Amino acid sequence: MGLTNIQMKCCEIEQPVESCKPKDFWEEVVSCSSNTDTKCSYYEKIGATMDRMEEMTGSEMRSMEKVASVSVGGGVSFLGFGLKTEFTAGIGMSSSTGLDWSQESSAAFDKAKEVRVEFDIPAKTKTIIYQIVGTCGIFEVRTSRFFRSDTKVGEKVVKPYLLPNGFFCGDNVTTHRF
């Protein structure tokens, strides 16, 4: 006796990205300073995660349970969830970061990867590394856009802004593109 009359209802699974509102901001990744020449390190993370589970609403949690129950395979690409489309339509050219989300690489929307990065800090300098991060509901998108601010100890630190031509601006800082 076999099974008959089975219907899949995948089209009824609500995608969590459909109800999220994307936003972006510059996040401080690491801050280092020293009176002597030294090295600083941090873990650079690029890609998408669902780390924001604590912010899920009840309906989002039920949707994710349905999605998780029909997921197959170990690799996850969040492009399938429509994240890039949502960020492009919802933010486009960001007024808070200057990032044009339509131009962001697909790596930002794939499963996040981490790499250890080490860099030199000149004496009597405070170095801050910033990264453009986007959130949309339960999803967090860490872009490949980083900004390094080197400020002499005691001077004002200015938050970065990405200009449309791809260069960063800020006062009293030496900027480096990564």
SVG drawing of the C-alpha trace seen along z (x, -y; Angstrom):
<svg xmlns="http://www.w3.org/2000/svg" viewBox="-5 -68 62 70">
<polyline fill="none" stroke="black" stroke-width="0.4" points="0.0,0.0 1.6,-3.3 0.9,-6.9 -1.4,-8.7 -2.7,-12.2 0.2,-14.0 0.5,-17.7 3.4,-20.0 2.5,-23.3 5.8,-25.0 4.3,-28.1 2.4,-28.7 5.7,-29.1 6.1,-32.7 9.6,-34.0 11.0,-35.9 12.6,-38.5 9.2,-39.5 8.1,-41.4 11.4,-42.8 12.5,-46.5 16.2,-46.8 18.4,-49.4 22.1,-49.9 24.8,-51.6 28.5,-51.8 29.5,-49.5 32.8,-49.7 34.5,-46.4 37.7,-47.1 39.5,-49.9 43.2,-49.8 45.7,-52.4 49.2,-52.4 52.0,-54.7 54.4,-52.6 54.3,-51.0 52.2,-47.8 49.9,-45.3 46.2,-44.9 44.0,-42.1 40.3,-41.3 38.0,-38.8 36.7,-40.2 33.2,-38.7 31.6,-39.1 28.2,-37.6 24.7,-37.0 23.6,-35.3 20.4,-34.7 22.1,-35.8 19.2,-38.1 16.9,-35.3 16.1,-37.1 14.4,-39.9 12.0,-37.5 8.3,-38.0 6.1,-35.0 5.0,-34.8 8.7,-35.2 9.6,-32.3 6.8,-30.1 8.0,-31.0 11.6,-30.0 10.4,-26.8 8.6,-25.9 11.6,-27.0 14.0,-25.0 11.8,-21.9 12.0,-21.8 15.6,-22.9 17.9,-20.5 21.7,-20.5 24.4,-22.0 25.2,-25.2 22.9,-28.2 22.7,-31.1 20.5,-33.9 20.1,-35.2 17.3,-32.7 15.6,-34.6 15.6,-37.7 17.9,-39.7 19.8,-41.6 16.5,-42.5 15.1,-43.7 18.1,-45.9 18.2,-47.3 14.5,-48.1 14.3,-49.1 17.4,-51.2 19.0,-51.6 21.6,-54.4 21.9,-54.7 21.7,-58.2 23.3,-56.9 26.3,-55.0 26.5,-56.1 26.5,-52.5 24.5,-51.7 23.1,-48.3 22.5,-47.4 26.2,-47.4 27.1,-45.3 28.7,-41.9 26.9,-38.6 29.4,-37.6 27.6,-39.9 24.4,-37.8 26.0,-34.3 26.7,-32.4 29.1,-34.5 32.8,-33.7 35.4,-34.9 39.0,-35.7 41.6,-36.9 43.1,-40.2 46.2,-41.8 47.5,-45.3 50.1,-47.8 49.3,-50.8 51.7,-53.7 52.8,-55.1 50.5,-57.5 47.6,-56.6 44.1,-55.3 42.9,-53.1 39.2,-52.2 37.9,-49.8 34.3,-50.3 32.2,-48.1 28.9,-48.7 26.3,-46.3 22.7,-45.9 19.9,-44.3 16.5,-43.1 14.4,-41.3 16.3,-38.3 19.0,-38.7 22.3,-40.5 24.4,-41.4 28.0,-42.2 29.4,-43.9 32.9,-43.9 33.0,-47.7 35.5,-48.6 36.9,-52.0 40.1,-52.5 40.4,-55.7 43.8,-56.6 43.6,-59.5 46.4,-60.9 45.7,-60.3 43.6,-63.2 42.1,-64.3 38.4,-64.0 37.4,-60.8 34.9,-61.3 32.6,-58.5 33.1,-57.5 30.8,-58.1 31.2,-56.3 31.0,-58.8 29.3,-57.8 32.7,-57.6 33.7,-54.8 36.0,-57.0 35.5,-57.6 35.4,-61.0 35.9,-62.4 37.8,-65.2 41.1,-64.8 41.6,-61.2 43.9,-59.4 41.7,-57.0 42.6,-53.7 40.4,-51.6 40.6,-47.8"/>
</svg>
